[in-house]
Amino acid sequence: MKTVFRVYILPVVVAATLLLLVRSFVLTQYASDGALVEWGILPEDRILVNKLAYSSNRPPQRGNKIVFEHPLMPDRPICFATCTALPGDTLWYDPTSEKIIATKSTLKAHPIVVPAKGIDIDITPYNARIYWHLLRLERTFVTYRENGELLIDGRKVKTVAFLNDYYWLATNATTYGMVPLHSMLGAPFCVSYGMKDGTLRLDRLFLTIE
């Protein structure tokens, strides 16, 4: 009986325990709910994610691929994006196109600073709404007024310091946003497998994400 346990049962228990530890602390898997062409991801692909890729000691850098949950709506499907700006970087709001862009392409553009923890940022009518969304993650009583004013605990503020570092993440030219480190789930490692209409796609097994 001892031989059976040592030869057959013990290795299975050890392997299962190691697999559980890896799944809990190192790698996990998420399903894609849509295509991300630039990454080579198709709908219903299963993505292996390295959970140890990013931390306060190893923050994301520009160009890093990131898997994250929506900071304000964690029940939404998992999101995939590329980091394009770091805490303290300045982006620009173009009132003509109503888009946020990386460089100042017009004299009418207004600066949008990506919040860095503890650093004061001036509040303007052009950035108040953006920062209001982020402050809702950190404060209880935050109000935005349509005239571009921001109120914290009922008092109008001209500057604000955030409690977290934020990163500008973009999935394409029209979908982007600022995300705190604690909403990041890790870095995509590979496509473990794919499905289509309930059928396993053998051509999607263990494909590297470029």
C-alpha positions as CSV (number, residue, x, y, z in Angstrom):
1,M,0.0,0.0,0.0
2,K,2.8,2.4,0.9
3,T,4.4,1.6,-2.5
4,V,1.2,2.4,-4.4
5,F,0.8,5.7,-2.5
6,R,4.4,6.7,-3.1
7,V,4.5,5.7,-6.8
8,Y,1.0,6.6,-8.0
9,I,-0.9,8.7,-5.6
10,L,1.8,11.1,-4.2
11,P,3.0,12.3,-7.6
12,V,-0.5,13.1,-8.7
13,V,-1.2,15.1,-5.4
14,V,2.1,17.0,-5.8
15,A,1.4,17.8,-9.4
16,A,-2.1,19.0,-8.6
17,T,-0.8,21.1,-5.8
18,L,1.9,22.7,-7.9
19,L,-0.7,23.4,-10.7
20,L,-3.0,25.0,-8.2
21,L,-0.2,27.2,-6.9
22,V,0.9,28.3,-10.4
23,R,-2.7,29.1,-11.3
24,S,-3.2,31.1,-8.1
25,F,0.0,33.1,-8.0
26,V,1.8,32.9,-11.4
27,L,-0.4,32.2,-14.4
28,T,-4.2,32.5,-15.0
29,Q,-6.4,32.3,-18.0
30,Y,-9.0,34.7,-19.4
31,A,-11.4,34.5,-22.3
32,S,-11.4,37.1,-25.1
33,D,-14.8,38.4,-25.9
34,G,-13.7,40.0,-29.2
35,A,-10.9,40.3,-31.7
36,L,-7.7,42.3,-31.1
37,V,-6.1,42.1,-34.5
38,E,-2.8,43.8,-33.6
39,W,-2.2,41.2,-31.0
40,G,-3.4,38.2,-33.1
41,I,-6.3,37.5,-30.7
42,L,-9.6,36.2,-32.0
43,P,-13.0,36.0,-30.4
44,E,-13.3,33.1,-27.9
45,D,-9.5,32.8,-27.6
46,R,-8.2,31.8,-24.1
47,I,-5.3,33.9,-23.0
48,L,-2.7,32.8,-20.5
49,V,-1.7,35.8,-18.3
50,N,1.5,36.3,-16.3
51,K,0.2,37.6,-13.0
52,L,3.7,38.6,-11.7
53,A,4.5,40.8,-14.7
54,Y,3.6,44.1,-13.0
55,S,3.9,45.4,-9.5
56,S,4.9,48.6,-7.6
57,N,8.5,47.5,-7.9
58,R,8.1,46.5,-11.5
59,P,5.6,49.0,-13.1
60,P,4.5,48.9,-16.7
61,Q,6.6,50.7,-19.3
62,R,5.5,52.3,-22.6
63,G,4.7,49.6,-25.2
64,N,3.9,46.9,-22.6
65,K,0.8,44.8,-23.2
66,I,-1.5,44.7,-20.3
67,V,-4.6,42.7,-19.2
68,F,-6.8,44.7,-16.8
69,E,-10.3,45.0,-15.4
70,H,-12.3,48.1,-15.8
71,P,-11.6,50.2,-12.7
72,L,-15.1,51.5,-12.3
73,M,-17.0,48.4,-13.7
74,P,-15.1,45.3,-12.6
75,D,-18.0,43.1,-13.7
76,R,-17.3,44.0,-17.4
77,P,-15.3,41.6,-19.6
78,I,-11.6,41.7,-19.1
79,C,-9.8,44.3,-21.2
80,F,-6.6,44.1,-23.2
81,A,-4.5,47.2,-24.0
82,T,-1.0,48.7,-24.6
83,C,0.6,51.2,-22.2
84,T,1.3,54.4,-24.1
85,A,1.9,56.9,-21.3
86,L,3.2,56.8,-17.7
87,P,2.5,58.7,-14.5
88,G,3.5,62.3,-14.9
89,D,3.4,62.2,-18.7
90,T,1.5,65.0,-20.5
91,L,-1.1,64.2,-23.2
92,W,-3.2,66.8,-25.0
93,Y,-6.9,67.3,-25.4
94,D,-7.9,68.6,-28.9
95,P,-11.2,70.4,-28.6
96,T,-11.7,70.3,-32.4
97,S,-11.6,66.5,-32.7
98,E,-12.6,66.0,-29.0
99,K,-9.8,63.4,-28.7
100,I,-6.8,63.0,-26.4
101,I,-3.6,62.9,-28.4
102,A,0.0,62.2,-27.6
103,T,1.5,65.4,-29.0
104,K,0.3,69.0,-29.2
105,S,-0.8,69.3,-32.8
106,T,-2.7,72.6,-32.4
107,L,-2.5,75.8,-30.4
108,K,-6.0,75.0,-29.1
109,A,-4.9,71.8,-27.4
110,H,-5.0,71.6,-23.6
111,P,-2.7,69.5,-21.4
112,I,-3.9,66.4,-19.7
113,V,-1.4,65.1,-17.1
114,V,-1.4,61.4,-16.3
115,P,-1.7,61.4,-12.5
116,A,1.3,60.4,-10.5
117,K,0.8,59.5,-6.8
118,G,1.0,62.6,-4.5
119,I,1.7,65.1,-7.2
120,D,-0.7,68.1,-7.5
121,I,-2.5,68.6,-10.8
122,D,-4.3,71.8,-11.8
123,I,-8.0,71.4,-12.5
124,T,-9.3,73.0,-15.7
125,P,-12.7,72.8,-17.6
126,Y,-10.9,70.4,-20.0
127,N,-9.6,67.9,-17.5
128,A,-12.1,68.0,-14.7
129,R,-14.5,65.4,-16.1
130,I,-11.6,62.9,-16.7
131,Y,-10.2,63.4,-13.2
132,W,-13.7,63.1,-11.7
133,H,-13.9,59.5,-13.0
134,L,-10.6,58.7,-11.5
135,L,-11.3,60.4,-8.2
136,R,-14.4,58.2,-7.8
137,L,-12.0,55.3,-7.3
138,E,-10.3,57.1,-4.4
139,R,-12.7,59.4,-2.7
140,T,-16.3,59.1,-1.5
141,F,-17.8,62.6,-2.1
142,V,-16.6,63.8,-5.5
143,T,-18.9,65.9,-7.8
144,Y,-18.4,67.2,-11.3
145,R,-20.3,70.2,-12.6
146,E,-21.0,70.8,-16.3
147,N,-19.2,74.2,-16.1
148,G,-15.9,72.3,-15.5
149,E,-15.8,72.6,-11.7
150,L,-14.7,69.7,-9.5
151,L,-15.9,69.5,-5.9
152,I,-14.5,67.2,-3.2
153,D,-16.5,66.9,0.1
154,G,-18.6,69.8,-1.2
155,R,-15.7,72.2,-1.7
156,K,-14.5,73.4,-5.1
157,V,-10.9,72.4,-5.7
158,K,-8.3,74.1,-8.1
159,T,-5.7,71.4,-7.6
160,V,-5.8,67.7,-6.7
161,A,-3.3,65.0,-5.7
162,F,-4.1,61.4,-6.4
163,L,-3.5,58.5,-4.1
164,N,-2.4,56.2,-6.9
165,D,-0.2,56.2,-10.0
166,Y,-2.2,55.9,-13.3
167,Y,-1.2,54.6,-16.7
168,W,-2.6,55.6,-20.1
169,L,-3.8,52.4,-21.9
170,A,-5.0,52.2,-25.4
171,T,-6.5,49.4,-27.4
172,N,-6.8,51.4,-30.6
173,A,-6.9,55.0,-31.8
174,T,-10.4,55.6,-30.3
175,T,-10.5,53.4,-27.2
176,Y,-8.2,54.4,-24.3
177,G,-8.2,55.5,-20.6
178,M,-6.3,55.9,-17.4
179,V,-5.9,52.8,-15.2
180,P,-4.4,52.3,-11.8
181,L,-1.8,49.6,-11.1
182,H,-4.2,47.7,-8.8
183,S,-6.6,47.1,-11.7
184,M,-4.0,45.4,-13.8
185,L,-4.2,41.6,-13.9
186,G,-0.9,40.9,-15.6
187,A,0.8,40.6,-19.0
188,P,-0.6,38.3,-21.8
189,F,1.7,35.3,-22.3
190,C,0.1,33.3,-25.1
191,V,-3.1,32.1,-26.6
192,S,-3.6,28.7,-24.8
193,Y,-6.4,27.6,-27.1
194,G,-9.3,29.0,-29.2
195,M,-12.9,28.1,-29.6
196,K,-15.4,28.7,-32.4
197,D,-19.1,27.9,-32.0
198,G,-18.3,25.5,-29.2
199,T,-15.6,23.6,-31.1
200,L,-11.9,23.5,-30.1
201,R,-9.7,25.2,-32.7
202,L,-6.5,23.2,-32.9
203,D,-4.8,25.9,-35.0
204,R,-5.0,28.2,-31.9
205,L,-3.0,26.1,-29.5
206,F,-0.2,27.9,-27.6
207,L,0.3,30.8,-30.0
208,T,2.7,33.5,-28.9
209,I,1.3,37.0,-28.5
210,E,3.6,39.4,-30.3
